[in-house]
Amino acid sequence: MTEAECDLLKHCSRGHKFTMVCASITKWALRGEMPIEMRLEFLQHLEKMADQFLTDEVIAIIEPLSKDSFEIVQEARKLGPGKALDVYADKFDVFAALNPSFIEALKRANRGRGYARDYVQELSDARTL
């Protein structure tokens, strides 16, 4: 993982980290056979995960869990729901290494944010000259 990608992970909130893992879990579940009503419920859960940072477009980038990621999720679930979410956030770097779509999703979510910040700094620097 590059230094820039590590920075993306550091500056992502815990809530967004575990939400991205939950989206990946949901997409993993959707790969299996299930009644139409249940599939609709899973899709509605995915839709509710979107916010101003993790937009529908960003969530669409996230791929389903890998086999190794699923094993981590299974172990985390043994700790209970709240603790599992903590594990998803605390070990997000591991999930991102196993599922590069998390990095791509974060890059998309941050698109323009860095440029805007750099532009504001450039304007500020120009005014002090």
C-alpha positions as CSV (number, residue, x, y, z in Angstrom):
1,M,0.0,0.0,0.0
2,T,1.4,3.4,-0.9
3,E,1.9,6.2,1.6
4,A,-1.0,8.2,-0.1
5,E,-3.3,5.2,0.3
6,C,-2.3,4.8,4.0
7,D,-3.2,8.5,4.4
8,L,-6.6,7.8,2.9
9,L,-7.1,5.1,5.5
10,K,-5.9,7.3,8.4
11,H,-8.3,10.1,7.5
12,C,-11.4,7.9,7.0
13,S,-13.8,8.0,10.0
14,R,-14.4,4.8,12.0
15,G,-18.0,4.9,11.0
16,H,-17.2,5.0,7.3
17,K,-14.7,2.2,7.7
18,F,-17.1,-0.2,9.3
19,T,-19.9,0.9,6.8
20,M,-17.6,0.0,3.9
21,V,-17.0,-3.4,5.4
22,C,-20.7,-3.9,6.0
23,A,-21.4,-3.0,2.4
24,S,-18.9,-5.6,1.3
25,I,-20.5,-8.2,3.6
26,T,-23.9,-7.3,2.1
27,K,-22.6,-7.7,-1.4
28,W,-21.1,-11.0,-0.5
29,A,-24.5,-12.2,0.8
30,L,-26.2,-11.0,-2.3
31,R,-24.1,-13.4,-4.4
32,G,-25.9,-16.4,-2.9
33,E,-29.4,-17.7,-3.5
34,M,-32.2,-16.2,-1.5
35,P,-35.9,-15.3,-1.8
36,I,-36.7,-12.2,-3.7
37,E,-38.1,-10.4,-0.6
38,M,-34.8,-11.1,1.3
39,R,-32.7,-9.8,-1.6
40,L,-34.8,-6.7,-1.7
41,E,-34.1,-6.2,2.1
42,F,-30.4,-6.5,1.5
43,L,-30.5,-4.0,-1.4
44,Q,-32.4,-1.6,0.8
45,H,-29.8,-1.9,3.5
46,L,-27.1,-1.1,1.0
47,E,-29.1,2.0,-0.1
48,K,-29.3,3.2,3.5
49,M,-25.5,3.0,3.9
50,A,-25.0,6.0,1.5
51,D,-24.4,9.4,2.9
52,Q,-22.6,12.6,1.6
53,F,-19.2,11.0,1.7
54,L,-20.0,7.3,0.9
55,T,-22.4,8.1,-1.9
56,D,-24.2,5.5,-4.0
57,E,-21.5,5.8,-6.6
58,V,-18.8,5.1,-4.0
59,I,-20.7,2.2,-2.5
60,A,-21.1,0.7,-6.0
61,I,-17.3,0.5,-6.3
62,I,-17.0,-1.7,-3.2
63,E,-16.6,-5.4,-4.1
64,P,-17.9,-8.4,-2.0
65,L,-15.8,-9.8,0.7
66,S,-13.0,-12.2,-0.2
67,K,-12.7,-15.6,1.4
68,D,-10.0,-14.3,3.8
69,S,-12.0,-11.2,4.7
70,F,-15.0,-13.4,5.4
71,E,-13.0,-15.4,7.9
72,I,-12.1,-12.2,9.8
73,V,-15.8,-11.2,9.8
74,Q,-16.8,-14.6,11.2
75,E,-14.3,-14.3,14.0
76,A,-15.3,-10.7,14.8
77,R,-19.0,-11.7,15.0
78,K,-18.2,-14.1,17.8
79,L,-17.4,-11.0,19.9
80,G,-20.9,-9.5,19.5
81,P,-22.3,-6.9,17.2
82,G,-20.8,-3.8,18.8
83,K,-17.3,-5.3,19.1
84,A,-17.5,-6.7,15.6
85,L,-17.9,-3.2,14.2
86,D,-14.9,-2.1,16.3
87,V,-12.9,-4.9,14.6
88,Y,-14.1,-3.8,11.2
89,A,-12.8,-0.3,11.9
90,D,-9.7,-1.2,13.8
91,K,-8.6,-3.8,11.1
92,F,-9.7,-1.8,8.1
93,D,-6.2,-1.7,6.8
94,V,-6.3,-5.5,6.6
95,F,-9.7,-5.5,4.9
96,A,-8.4,-2.9,2.4
97,A,-5.3,-5.0,1.7
98,L,-7.5,-8.0,1.0
99,N,-10.1,-6.0,-1.0
100,P,-8.4,-3.2,-3.0
101,S,-11.9,-1.9,-4.0
102,F,-12.0,-0.2,-0.5
103,I,-9.0,2.0,-1.6
104,E,-10.6,2.8,-4.9
105,A,-13.9,3.7,-3.2
106,L,-12.0,6.0,-0.8
107,K,-10.2,7.7,-3.7
108,R,-13.5,8.3,-5.3
109,A,-15.1,9.6,-2.1
110,N,-12.2,12.0,-1.6
111,R,-12.0,13.1,-5.3
112,G,-11.8,16.9,-5.3
113,R,-11.4,17.2,-1.5
114,G,-7.6,17.3,-1.6
115,Y,-7.6,19.5,-4.7
116,A,-10.0,22.0,-3.1
117,R,-7.8,22.1,0.1
118,D,-4.6,22.6,-2.0
119,Y,-6.3,25.3,-4.1
120,V,-7.4,27.2,-0.9
121,Q,-3.8,26.9,0.4
122,E,-2.4,28.2,-2.8
123,L,-4.8,31.2,-2.7
124,S,-3.9,31.8,0.9
125,D,-0.2,31.7,0.1
126,A,-0.6,34.0,-2.9
127,R,-2.4,36.6,-0.7
128,T,0.5,36.7,1.7
129,L,3.0,37.5,-1.1
